[in-house]
């Protein structure tokens, strides 16, 4: 796992600053402890590792400047060298991160690239965006695309089956508030749909019983947000600009009894040698394939 970080340091010293590269702002939406920072950290490590083993995805991603590298390197070391999960992002001024994402040809040569701008907001900002006027909604409004992370294992945020005494906002309520804010800011009535491409990601799909539904992300999403939440997504998100995915940053392994189990024990990765995340790069691949429609 250390190979990518070694190459990264060398690449940063010689990385060209080509202003002809496309630049795009992508938002990562999700409440506290949903795994936004973990997703980003695992994503770049995964794309590097599969490239090393010849499993070409056609895409690579890495920090585009030194500040971003300084932010993500300790996170990758904690997760992959020490096997410890990442702590939730603190509720401070969110770091601004710049990643370069590029497509590779048949010989592994770079063909085209995007510079992706991300703000790593703490989850609390997304849970109550109206409490921070002019912050979260302005950031998301400027995004060409938003990756929405939804944790199915947090039953308190499901529409059905939650404890009636819980104070936690449901995913339906949070998504409704966010979609309404985006629609308001672009001018209600001018356009039925919001402008952003949306990738809805059901995370932690390695956990039971959700693992058995890993090929049915829309069905899982509907279970979590309920019928009204599902209709709200259909109301504001154009069907050609949204997609659903079932993902896991940790993946699964097969234990000594031949049983498929999550590669996570509540503390960290169980087996780093056989780390195989699930569908981790597919949301960005969806956005990459549609880049011509939102490049600025």
Number of C-alpha atoms within 10 A of each C-alpha: 15 13 11 16 19 10 11 18 15 10 14 15 10 8 11 9 9 8 8 8 14 18 17 20 22 24 25 22 25 25 23 17 17 22 24 25 20 20 20 22 22 21 21 22 20 22 21 23 17 14 15 12 8 8 10 17 15 16 21 22 23 27 24 23 16 13 13 16 19 12 14 20 15 13 20 24 16 15 18 21 13 12 17 18 19 17 11 15 18 13 12 9 10 13 14 13 19 22 19 18 22 19 18 17 12 9 6 12 11 15 10 13 20 21 21 20 18 19 18 20 25 22 21 16 19 22 22 16 17 15 12 11 10 10 12 22 22 13 14 21 21 15 20 20 24 21 22 22 23 25 21 24 18 14 14 19 25 24 20 14 10 14 12 9 7 10 9 13 15 23 25 22 16 20 21 19 17 21 18 16 21 23 20 15 12 14 12 14 9 9 11 13 20 23 20 22 25 26 22 22 27 25 28 26 31 26 19 13 11 19 20 11 15 23 13 14 21 19 13 20 24 17 16 26 26 17 13 14 22 19 13 16 20 13 14 19 20 17 13 9 18 19 19 21 26 28 26 26 26 26 23 25 20 13 11 7 6 8 10 13 16 21 25 21 9 9 10 18 22 18 15 17 9 13 17 18 22 20 18 25 21 17 21 18 15 18 23 18 9 14 17 10 12 18 13 10
